């Protein structure tokens, strides 16, 4: 552990006092060797204490830059557990558990050493950090673990030991990561950015006891890094996986899907690909038996799965399902096209429940099926996944907004009749990935709203097919934080945001925050309502508040990024700023002089190539930059 500046100063003063007699002997003509030794040590002491001298030109005597403690690369001065210094602790880890428990224990040792300089050994001692289920368990530990639900965890002191344990391996892993975040200062900001925040000390009291039970069964932040970087997803406590290729035991389980996880009717009815705007007849017995057979086959092929999706194909607004006499009769009686769909899904759920216990049948309440039926209720092993695609995303669901009123009523109605209500929400602009999406100020409120209305699982769709030139990393981080702790205050939410911006982008983060605030205010002032399919110029018209054309708007927004780039102190910060600045260059390509627009669009292409950004909108790859006519499609 490192000493603080005052400790070092006192030590040096004592050394100097001890050496004074030797220095005096030298001045009185004593032994020449003693004089030389004393002079050498005194010079050394003066060199060190010079860092704590007051600037003679300072009228206040306040510490100057030279007085600050030198950076020795150790972020955490002191960590005490139950009043005992961390250097007295050893590690005990569960045997025979999933690889995720062992991996998290290894990371605990790694980050503790980076934070404190102390390498913790794995052995028995009087003071231990105990991870998982071990022979150290006491009655208090077992009782605490019994209170854990889902993939939550408990962390408690008992008998000189700190226990971190869950009712499942994944929960234990999450407990270790929370320990690192809360007490060691580790931040898993992004797949390429982990930081240890500097702090003077951290204390875990002798009577410490924490229980964290997740609010949501499913926490799915569907952004690129979260989907494809499993370590980052684990650090973020995202608990979904999508296919049988995922090494499920290594990650400690999770919520997995059998086969395709959404819009499955095309495949389940014997098709080979996803078919939009085409729905099967849900009262046709042959269709039913084909779907049932394929559901069983998918489950057999994916024994780790906990969800099977039996859901409508994707569709455009205004397009409905089967309109045959039998389907229409059910729908008319139920006041919703969900009537025939839920009848079909409930039957599937009933037919598989004995052979596949613990498996839920998931179906969408989406577009034409969003409204709940009058009388039919979801079976106990059915998940209703309500989708917010028609909503406004500059207003929170709790606010009075004409575009959100019907969706809010649907949540309230479904939560009253469904024990397994999930949400499919949208957190990005699906029309153009390069456009700033002004929804940061509603994310916290919306996640709280879901919890308050008994939602059990939340899927937050983002730019999953490509890395992003907007704020994918920030969104992934904030959304995962919200799903893990939807009870956080707005102040805590914005503190997470500011901390991310500061460490991800460096000193220029303040300019980037100003940009975010300016863009949000501009979009709301000129449009009021923003949806996920709005184009750039609709959200950000180059106009002033009085309606007159504002030719400086784009360049003014880009100036924030120019300043942030100049303020970057490391190559990593510079790369992060540069990649995210794509959104500003794209904005400047939307309006203005033709030559300037082309130059800015060319810069968008250059940065996309540099940072491996392959898509500019949902499942649509970047057009070939060598064909100038193709560039217009980006606008």
VENJO-V106278 format. One record per residue. RES is the residue in one letter. BURIAL is b if it has 24 or more other C-alpha atoms within 12 Angstrom, else e. Layout:
res = {RES:RES}
burial = {BURIAL:BURIAL}
This chain:
res = {X:X:X:X:X:X:X:X:X:X:X:X:X:X:X:X:X:X:X:X:X:X:X:X:X:X:X:X:X:X:X:X:X:X:X:X:X:X:X:X:X:X:X:X:X:X:X:X:X:X:X:X:X:X:X:X:X:X:X:X:X:X:X:X:X:X:X:X:X:X:X:X:X:X:X:X:X:X:X:X:X:X:X:X:X:X:X:X:X:X:X:X:X:X:X:X:X:X:X:X:X:X:X:X:X:X:X:X:X:X:X:X:X:X:X:X:X:X:X:X:X:X:X:X:X:X:X:X:X:X:X:X:X:X:X:X:X:X:X:X:X:X:X:X:X:X:X:X:X:X:X:X:X:X:X:X:X:X:X:X:X:X:X:X:X:X:X:X:X:X:X:X:X:X:X:X:X:X:X:X:X:X:X:X:X:X:X:X:X:X:X:X:X:X:X:X:X:X:X:X:X:X:X:X:X:X:X:X:X:X:X:X:X:X:X:X:X:X:X:X:X:X:X:X:X:X:X:X:X:X:X:X:X:X:X:X:X:X:X:X:X:X:X:X:X:X:X:X:X:X:X:X:X:X:X:X:X:X:X:X:X:X:X:X:X:X:X:X:X:X:X:X:X:X:X:X:X:X:X:X:X:X:X:X:X:X:X:X:X:X:X:X:X:X:X:X:X:X:X:X:X:X:X:X:X:X:X:X:X:X:X:X:X:X:X:X:X:X:X:X:X:X:X:X:X:X:X:X:X:X:X:X:X:X:X:X:X:X:X:X:X:X:X:X:X:X:X:X:X:X:X:X:X:X:X:X:X:X:X:X:X:X:X:X:X:X:X:X:X:X:X:X:X:X:X:X:X:X:X:X:X:X:X:X:X:X:X:X:X:X:X:X:X:X:X:X:X:X:X:X:X:X:X:X:X:X:X:X:X:X:X:X:X:X:X:X:X:X:X:X:X:X:X:X:X:X:X:X:X:X:X:X:X:X:X:X:X:X:X:X:X:X:X:X:X:X:X:X:X:X:X:X:X:X:X:X:X:X:X:X:X:X:X:X:X:X:X:X:X:X:X:X:X:X:X:X:X:X:X:X:X:X:X:X:X:X:X:X:X:X:X:X:X:X:X:X:X:X:X:X:X:X:X:X:X:X:X:X:X:X:X:X:X:X:X:X:X:X:X:X:X:X:X:X:X:X:X:X:X:X:X:X:X:X:X:X:X:X:X:X:X:X:X:X:X:X:X:X:X:X:X:X:X:X:X:X:X:X:X:X:X:X:X:X:X:X:X:X:X:X:X:X:X:X:X:X:X:X:X:X:X:X:X:X:X:X:X:X:X:X:X:X:X:X:X:X:X:X:X:X:X:X:X:X:X:X:X:X:X:X:X:X:X:X:X:X:X:X:X:X:X:X:X:X:X:X:X:X:X:X:X:X:X:X:X}
burial = {b:b:e:e:e:e:e:e:b:e:e:b:e:e:e:b:e:e:b:e:e:b:b:e:e:e:e:e:e:e:e:e:e:e:e:e:e:b:b:e:e:b:e:e:b:e:e:b:b:e:e:b:e:e:e:e:e:e:e:e:e:e:e:e:e:e:e:e:b:e:e:e:e:b:b:b:b:b:b:b:b:b:e:b:b:b:b:b:b:b:b:b:b:b:e:e:b:b:b:b:b:b:b:b:b:b:b:b:b:e:b:b:b:b:b:b:b:b:e:b:b:e:e:e:e:e:b:b:b:b:b:b:b:e:e:b:b:e:e:e:b:b:e:b:b:e:e:b:b:b:b:b:b:b:b:b:b:b:b:b:b:b:b:b:b:b:b:b:b:b:b:b:b:b:b:b:b:b:b:b:b:b:b:b:b:b:b:b:b:b:b:e:b:b:b:b:b:b:e:b:b:b:b:b:e:e:e:e:b:b:b:b:b:b:b:b:b:b:b:b:b:b:b:b:b:b:b:b:b:b:b:b:b:b:b:b:b:b:b:b:b:b:b:b:e:b:e:b:e:b:b:b:b:b:b:b:b:b:b:b:b:b:b:b:b:b:b:b:b:e:e:e:e:b:e:e:e:b:b:b:b:b:b:e:e:e:b:b:e:e:b:b:e:b:b:b:e:b:b:e:e:b:b:b:b:b:b:b:b:b:b:b:b:b:e:e:e:e:e:b:b:b:e:e:e:e:b:b:e:b:b:e:e:b:e:b:b:b:b:b:b:b:b:b:b:b:b:b:b:b:b:b:b:e:e:b:e:e:b:b:b:b:b:b:b:b:b:b:b:b:b:b:b:e:e:b:b:b:b:b:b:b:b:b:b:b:b:b:b:b:b:b:b:b:b:b:b:b:e:e:e:e:b:b:e:b:b:b:e:b:b:b:b:b:b:e:b:b:b:b:b:b:b:b:b:b:b:b:b:b:b:b:b:b:b:b:b:b:b:b:b:b:b:b:b:b:b:b:b:b:b:e:b:b:b:b:b:b:b:b:b:b:b:b:b:b:b:b:b:b:b:b:b:b:b:b:b:b:b:b:b:b:b:b:b:b:b:b:e:e:e:e:b:e:e:b:b:b:b:b:b:b:b:b:b:b:b:b:b:b:b:b:b:e:b:b:e:b:b:b:b:b:b:b:e:b:b:e:b:b:b:b:b:b:b:b:b:b:b:b:b:b:b:e:e:e:e:e:e:e:e:e:b:b:b:e:b:b:b:b:b:b:b:b:b:e:b:b:e:e:e:e:b:b:b:b:b:b:b:b:b:b:b:b:b:b:b:b:b:b:b:e:e:e:e:e:b:b:e:b:b:b:b:b:b:b:b:b:e:e:e:e:b:b:b:b:b:b:e:e:e:b:e:e:e:e:e:e:e:e:b:e:e:b:b}
